[in-house]
Amino acid sequence: MLTSRTTTTTTQPTASSSSRPADPPRPGTPIDEDEDEILREALARVERVKARKAAEAAKKKAAEEAAARKAEEERRRRDHGDMTHFYLSL
């Protein structure tokens, strides 16, 4: 008896260079260290923003207090001037 054998070879299409996989992570730098560095940088940015906002709030408060002092001084001068005029008219 005679048997014949056929072999089928399948090939997968090759990917173009535009669809190549992403670069693997850098060897020697564990992912945990990268995450730690990202967290450190993010926390540093948060601290800088908090410090900037605190400085802006302090500056605004100082300006408001200075304006209130000036208004109070002007009111006292005006009131004192009125009283001086009152006493001088007696």
C-alpha positions in Angstrom: 0.0 0.0 0.0 1.1 3.4 -0.9 0.6 6.4 1.3 1.3 9.9 0.5 2.0 12.6 2.9 1.6 16.3 2.4 2.9 19.0 4.7 1.3 22.4 5.1 3.3 25.3 6.3 1.6 28.4 7.6 3.3 31.7 8.0 2.2 34.6 10.0 2.3 38.0 8.4 5.1 40.2 9.7 4.2 43.4 11.4 5.2 46.7 9.9 7.6 49.0 11.7 4.7 51.3 12.6 3.0 48.7 14.8 6.1 47.6 16.7 5.6 46.9 20.4 6.6 49.6 23.0 10.1 49.6 24.2 10.6 47.5 27.3 11.4 49.2 30.6 15.0 50.2 31.1 17.1 47.3 32.6 18.6 48.0 35.9 15.9 50.4 37.1 13.1 48.5 38.8 9.6 49.7 38.2 9.2 50.3 41.9 12.0 52.9 41.8 10.3 54.6 38.8 7.0 54.8 40.7 8.8 56.1 43.8 10.5 58.8 41.8 7.2 59.8 40.2 5.5 60.0 43.6 8.4 62.1 45.0 8.2 64.5 42.1 4.4 64.8 42.5 4.6 65.4 46.2 7.3 68.1 45.6 5.0 69.8 43.1 2.1 69.7 45.6 4.3 71.2 48.3 5.5 74.0 46.0 1.9 74.8 45.1 0.8 74.8 48.7 3.7 77.2 49.6 2.9 79.5 46.7 -0.8 79.6 47.7 0.1 80.3 51.4 2.4 83.1 50.3 -0.3 84.6 48.1 -2.9 84.3 51.0 -0.4 86.0 53.4 0.2 88.8 50.9 -3.5 89.3 50.4 -4.2 89.3 54.2 -1.4 91.8 54.8 -2.8 94.1 52.1 -6.3 93.8 53.6 -5.0 94.6 57.1 -3.0 97.6 55.8 -6.1 98.9 54.0 -8.2 98.4 57.2 -5.6 100.3 59.3 -5.5 103.1 56.8 -9.3 103.4 56.8 -9.3 103.3 60.7 -6.7 106.1 60.9 -8.6 108.2 58.4 -11.8 107.7 60.4 -10.1 108.6 63.7 -8.6 111.8 62.1 -11.9 112.8 60.7 -13.7 112.0 64.1 -10.9 113.7 66.1 -11.0 116.7 63.8 -14.8 117.0 64.3 -14.3 116.8 68.1 -11.6 119.4 68.0 -13.8 121.7 66.1 -16.6 121.0 68.6 -14.5 121.9 71.6 -13.0 125.0 70.0 -16.5 126.3 69.3 -17.4 126.1 73.0 
